């Protein structure tokens, strides 16, 4: 099915409605309870407010499990800055 956009161009309805591509959905399906990466993120979120030093260790474990995940590195950098370790955050 197609819809007429404001510019007069026909585009498929699924793109007009903003459906996510199937690839993104399959990537999210990998992170369920029981998955080591999911479990470490859950542990991190439970520790970060009360025990940030332990949360840092969990993030360091995540850097080994998913080294290409920018969210891991971003979270680690922010946490290290908050722990007054700016030099570690730059690495």
N, C-alpha and C positions, 0 to 999 in steps of 0.2 A: 504494500500500500504506500501511497505517496501523499504528501501534503504540499500545498502551495505556500511557500514562505512569503514574508512581507516584501521581498525583492522580486517576487514573481518566479522564483526558481523552484522547480520540483525537487524535493528531497525525500528520502525514505522517512516514514513516520518514526521508526525506531531512533533515528538520529535526532529528529525534531523533539522527541520526548526525553532525550538524554539518557538512553539505556547505556549501561557500561558494557564495554566489549567483553566477550566471553573469556579472553585471556586474563583480565583483571580478576574476574570471579574465580577462575581456577587457581590463581596464585593465592588468593585469600583462603581457599579451601584447604591449602596445605597447613595453615596455622590453626589447628584445633587443639583442645586439651589432649594431652598425651604426646604432642609433638615437642621435642626438646626446646625448640626456639620459642614456641608459645609458652611453655612452662617457665622458661627463664624470664620472659617479659612479664608474666604474671608475678613472679617472685620479685622482680625489680620494682614493679608498681606498688607492691605491698611493703617494700623496705625503704623506698626513697624518702619518704617524709620523716620516718622515725630513726632509721639507721642508714644514712647516706653512704658511709664507708663500705658497708656490706653491699649496698646497691651498686656501688662502683665495681666491686668484684664481679657481680652478676653481669654487668655490662661488658666487662673485659672478657668474660666467658662467651658472651654473645658476639664479640668481635671475631672470635675464632670460629663460631658456628656459622655466622653469616657475614663474612668480611666485606661484602659488597653492598650491604644495606646502609644507606645514608642515615636512616633514622637511628641506628645504633651509634654511629659516630657523632651525630648531632647531640643525642642525649648524653653521651659520655662527655663531650666537650662542655656542655652546659653544667653538668653535675660537677666536673672537675673545677670549673670556674667558681661554682658555689662553695666548693670545699677549699677554696683558696689555693688551688694548684694550677695556676694559669700556664706554667711551663708544660705541665703534662697535657693540658688541653690543646696546646699547639702541635703536639706530635701527631 
